[in-house]
Amino acid sequence: MKITLKVHSSDGDFYNVNCKNNDGVISIKCDCVAGSYTKLCKHKLLIVSGQNEVLYDVSQTEDFNTVQGWICNSEYPALLNKLAILEKELLKKKHEVRKVKELIEIAMRKGIK
């Protein structure tokens, strides 16, 4: 089964996100620039994350809910959870890097043994 969802684009128009369920194998493709290169775009990520405000046409809510049912019964939720954990760790590491850079700046300014 295939469902095409229209999602908001940044220019006020829309992109098509094609969601396909082939015997439980869920594939998602978007016709935005990043999506055309098969990259993870914000449109696909918003769909997989269950963000229905991305819908350009609210009359597609039922189709969106159908796709959400597919997603909930797939490995996407586990992948999204892993992504959230890694992004949190990344933010912490970026903060640590910033602090060490500040220490280096101070050492360069004041001197260091």
C-alpha positions as CSV (number, residue, x, y, z in Angstrom):
1,M,0.0,0.0,0.0
2,K,1.3,3.5,-0.8
3,I,0.2,6.8,0.7
4,T,1.4,10.2,-0.5
5,L,1.3,13.0,2.1
6,K,1.6,16.6,1.2
7,V,3.9,18.4,3.7
8,H,4.7,22.1,4.2
9,S,7.8,23.4,2.5
10,S,9.7,26.4,3.8
11,D,8.6,28.5,0.8
12,G,4.9,28.1,1.6
13,D,4.4,25.4,-1.0
14,F,4.5,21.6,-0.4
15,Y,6.5,18.5,-1.0
16,N,5.2,15.0,-1.5
17,V,6.3,12.4,1.0
18,N,5.6,8.9,-0.4
19,C,5.1,6.3,2.3
20,K,5.0,2.7,1.2
21,N,4.1,-0.4,3.2
22,N,5.1,-3.6,1.4
23,D,4.3,-6.5,3.7
24,G,5.5,-4.6,6.8
25,V,8.5,-3.1,5.1
26,I,8.0,0.7,5.4
27,S,9.9,3.0,3.0
28,I,9.6,6.7,2.9
29,K,10.7,9.1,0.2
30,C,10.4,12.8,-0.3
31,D,10.6,14.9,-3.5
32,C,12.5,17.8,-1.8
33,V,16.1,18.4,-2.8
34,A,17.6,16.4,0.0
35,G,15.0,13.6,-0.4
36,S,15.8,13.4,-4.1
37,Y,19.3,12.4,-3.1
38,T,17.8,9.8,-0.7
39,K,19.1,11.8,2.3
40,L,17.2,12.1,5.6
41,C,15.2,15.4,5.2
42,K,13.2,17.2,7.9
43,H,10.0,16.3,6.0
44,K,10.5,12.6,6.3
45,L,11.8,12.9,9.9
46,L,8.7,14.9,10.9
47,I,6.4,12.3,9.4
48,V,8.2,9.4,11.2
49,S,8.2,11.5,14.4
50,G,4.4,11.8,14.2
51,Q,4.4,15.6,13.8
52,N,1.0,16.0,12.0
53,E,1.5,19.8,11.9
54,V,3.7,19.1,8.9
55,L,0.7,18.2,6.8
56,Y,-0.1,20.8,4.1
57,D,-3.6,19.4,3.6
58,V,-5.4,18.6,6.9
59,S,-7.8,16.4,5.0
60,Q,-5.0,13.9,4.9
61,T,-5.1,13.3,8.6
62,E,-6.6,9.8,8.2
63,D,-3.8,8.9,5.8
64,F,-1.3,10.4,8.2
65,N,-2.7,8.2,11.0
66,T,-2.5,5.1,8.8
67,V,1.1,5.8,8.2
68,Q,1.7,6.4,11.9
69,G,0.2,2.9,12.5
70,W,2.7,1.4,10.1
71,I,5.6,3.3,11.7
72,C,4.6,2.3,15.3
73,N,4.8,-1.3,14.3
74,S,8.2,-0.9,12.7
75,E,11.8,-0.4,13.8
76,Y,11.5,3.4,13.3
77,P,10.6,4.2,16.9
78,A,13.8,2.4,18.2
79,L,15.9,4.3,15.6
80,L,14.3,7.6,16.7
81,N,15.0,6.9,20.3
82,K,18.6,6.1,19.5
83,L,18.9,9.3,17.5
84,A,17.5,11.3,20.4
85,I,20.0,9.7,22.8
86,L,23.0,10.4,20.5
87,E,21.9,14.0,19.9
88,K,21.8,14.6,23.6
89,E,25.2,13.1,24.0
90,L,26.5,15.2,21.2
91,L,25.2,18.4,22.8
92,K,27.0,17.5,26.0
93,K,30.2,16.8,24.1
94,K,30.0,20.1,22.3
95,H,29.6,21.9,25.6
96,E,32.7,20.0,26.9
97,V,34.7,21.0,23.8
98,R,33.7,24.7,24.2
99,K,34.9,24.6,27.9
100,V,38.3,23.1,26.9
101,K,38.7,25.7,24.1
102,E,38.0,28.4,26.7
103,L,40.8,26.9,28.9
104,I,43.1,26.9,26.0
105,E,42.3,30.6,25.2
106,I,43.0,31.5,28.8
107,A,46.3,29.6,28.8
108,M,47.3,31.3,25.6
109,R,46.4,34.7,27.0
110,K,48.0,34.2,30.5
111,G,50.6,31.6,29.6
112,I,51.0,28.0,30.7
113,K,53.8,25.8,31.8
